[in-house]
Amino acid sequence: MAEAGRIRAGMGGWTFEPWRGTFYPKGLKHAEELDYAARQVTAIEINGTYYSTFKPDSWAKWRAATPDGFKFAVKASRFCTNRRELAGMGESMQRFLNQGIAELGDRLGPILWQFMGTKKFDPADFEGFLALLPDKLEGLPLVHVVEPRHASFRTPEFVALCRRHGVSICLADHDSYPMIADVTGPVVYARLQTGSDQIETAYSAKDLDVWAERFKTYARGGRPADLEAVSPVDAPKTPRDVYVFVIHEGKIRAPAGAMALLERTG
C-alpha cells in the first residue's frame, strides 16, 4: 500500500475572461486555454454541468486537451439536487450521467452533488438519494462527493450515513457553510472559498502552509487534529487521494492559489 494518496489542486472552470493576461499568457488562443490550464494545475472542477448539459464531443475534446494523470471533477445537475424529494431524482440523474461524461475516460474524477443552503438534512430522504448513486458509468468507477450547505448536516448521523454508502463529504472552507472535516469516502474533497483577490495567491502564505499540512495528513489516511470532527468515530486510516479547489469570490487569484498549494504538497 502506498504511504500516501495523491494531492491534486485546481480551480473551478477554465474559461474566465479576467484570467486572460493574469493567469493565461497574453495572446493565448481561447481554444488553447484548457490545454494551458491543465499543465499548470492537476484538476479542474467543471461547474457548467450544474446548469446545462454538453454533447459527447465536448467531453471527448476536453479529455484530449489534458495530460495523463489530470482529473476533472464534475458538478452534478441542479435538477438532481435542487428538489424537495432527493430520492426522486433518478430520471434527472440518468440524464446527467448519460450526456457523455464517460468520454472523459481516465480523466474522470469525483462527481460533486451540491445542495442549496436551504436544504435541511432529512435522514430517510437523503439515504434514498445516496442509494441511487451508481458505482460505475459505462465501466468507469464513480466517486461521489456531497456538499451540504445547511447546518443541520453537522450531525454524526449524516457522517455515518455517508460512510455507510462510501460517499465523501466536501470539506468546505466558507464563511457560512458548515465545515465537516470527517472522512467518509475514498477521497477527500475540499473547496477553499475564503480567499481574496487582494492576495496574490488567494490565501496568505501562512494559511497555505496550514492547509498544505492538513491535506498531507488526509493523504496519509489521517484527519488533521486542528479540524474538529462531527462524529466521535474516525474512519479507518487508509491513504486517500485529495482534491482541492480554490474557489472564491472574484476568483482571479484562484489558479495562483492552486499552484501555490501544489508547490507545498508536491
N, C-alpha and C positions, 0 to 999 in steps of 0.2 A: 504494500500500500504506500502511496506517495505520502511524504511528510506534510504536504500542504496542497490545497487546491490552487487553481489559478485565479488571480485577481485581475478582472477586466474593468476598464473605466471608459466612459464616454459621455455623450450628451444626448439631448432629445432632438432628433432630426438632423438634417444636413443642409436643407435649403432655407437660408435665413439671410436676408439682404445685408443687415449690419455686420455680418461676418466677412463680407467681401471687402478686402483691404485691411481687415484686422486679423482674422484667422486665415482666410484664403488669400493667397498672393494676388496682388493687383493684376488684372488681365487674365486670370484663370477663367476658362470657359465654364459656364454654368453646368454644362453636361459632364464636366470633369470633377465637380465638387465632391461627389461621393467617393470617387477613386482617391482623391487627395485626403479627405477626412479619414477614410478607413486605414490610412497609413500613418496617421498621427495619433489616433485612439484605437482601442481594441474592441469597442462595442458601440452601437448606436441604438437608441430606443426609438422605434417608429411610432409616432403619435398620430399620424394622419389616418390610421386604420380605426381610430376611435370614432371618427366622423364619417368615413366613407370606405368603399371597397376599391380594390385595384385589380387590374387584369393580370392573368398569369404571366404575360410577357414582361410586365413591370417587375414582378418578383424575380424572374429569371435574370433580368437586366441588372438588378441590384446585387444579386449573387455574383454575377460575372465581374462586377466592378470592385469586388473586395478580395483581399488576400486570404490565403489559407489561415485558419485559426480565428478569423474575425467572426463576431456574432452579432446578430440583430435580435433585440428584444422587440416584441410586437404587442402593442396595446390593443386589447380586445374592444370590439364594437360597443358603443354606448347602449345599443339596443339589447345587449345581453345583460348589462349591469344596472342600467337606469330604469328599473321596473319595480313594481310593488311586490310581485312574487318572483323571486330569483329562480325558484325551482321550475318555473315555466319557460325558461329561456332556451329550451332545447332546439327549436327551429331556428332561432336567431343565431345560436352558437354554430349550427351546421353551416349556415350561410357565411358566417365569418370565417370559419376554418377552411371551407372549401373554395374560397375565392382564388386560391393559387399559392397560398403560403408554403406548401410543400416544395414549391420551386426553389426555395432558399436552400434546400438540402442541408448540408452540414453547417451552413451559416445560421441556421435557426437556433436561437437561444430561447430564453423563457418567454412565456406569454403572460402579460400583466393584465389582471382583471381589476379595474379601478372603480371604486364606488363613490357616489356623491356624499358630501358631508352630512346630508340629511338622512342617509340610510342607516338605520339602527340595527343592532345585532339581534336577529331572530334565530335562535339555535336550530329549530326544526327546518325553517326555510333555507337557512344557509347550508345545512347538511345536505338538503336536497339539491342545492346548487353544486356543491362540491362533488356529489355523486355523479353528476352529469359530465364532469371534465374527463376527457379521454386520455389514455396513457400514450396513444400513438396517433399519428396522422400519416396515412399512406406509408406506413413502415417506419416513419421517423419518430423517435421518442419525444414526448412532450413534457416540458417542465412548466408548472403553473405557479404563479405568484398572485396573491390577493393584496389589494391596497385599500383597507377601510379608512374612512376619514371621520368617523364618529366615535366619541369617547366610550360609547357602550361596548366597543370591541375590546377594550382593555380589561379582559377578564380571562382567568385560567381556562374557562370552558371553551372560549374561542381558540385559544392556543392548542388545547388538547384536540379539538375538532380538526384543525388544520393538520396537526401532527398525525392524527389517525388516517387522514386522507393523503398524506405525503405532499402537502401543498405549502409553499413558503409564504411567509408574511412579509410584506415590504417594510423595510426599516426606513421610516420617514423622518428626516430632519427638517421639521417645519414648525412655524410659529404657532399653528393652531391644530394641525392634525395630530392624532395620538402617535407616540413613538412606541413600537412594540419590538423589543430587541431580542425576543426569544427565537431560537432556531427551530423550525418546524418541518422543513422540507430539504430537498437535496442541494439547494443553492441558498446563498444569502444574497438578497437583492436590496440595494439601498438607493434612495433618491435624496440627494443633498440639495435642499431647497431654500436655505437661508443665506446663500451667497450674495455678493454685491458687485455691481459693475464698477464700483469705485475702487475695488481691489483688483489688481492686475490678474490674479489667479482665482478670482471669485471668493475664495476663502483665504484668510491670512496664513502665512507660513506656519505659525504655531498651531492653528486649527487643522491644517492639512496634515501636520505631523501626528496630531492626536488621532485623526480619522484613519490615517495610514496604519498606525499600530493596531487600531481596532480591527481593521479589515485583515491584517495579518493573523490576528488571533482567531477570527472567524475562519479563515482559510485553513488554519491548523486544526479546526474542529471544535474550538472552544467558543466562549462567549465573553466579550470584554467585561471586566469586573466593574468598570465605571458606567456601564449601561444597565439600568435596573431591569430585571426580568419581571414579566407579568405572572408567569407560572412558577410555582415552587419546584417544579420538576424540570431538570435540564435535559436536552436532547443528548443522545449518545455522542461521544467525542469521535467524530469521523471527519477527515479532511473534506472540505467543500469548496467548490468554485464560488467566487464572489463577483457580483456585478454591481458596479457603482455608476450612477448617472448624476452629473451635476446639472441641475435644472432650477434656475432661479429667475425671479422677475427681471426682465431686461435681457438676460441670458447671453449678453455679448461676451462675457468672460468665461462662459461655461466650458468651451474647448480647452482654454488655458488651465482651468481648474482640473479638468480630467487628465491632461498631460502632466500636470504637477503631481497628481496622485500616482500616476504610473511611474514617474521618476522615483517616488518614495517607496513603491511596493514591488518594483520590477526586479 
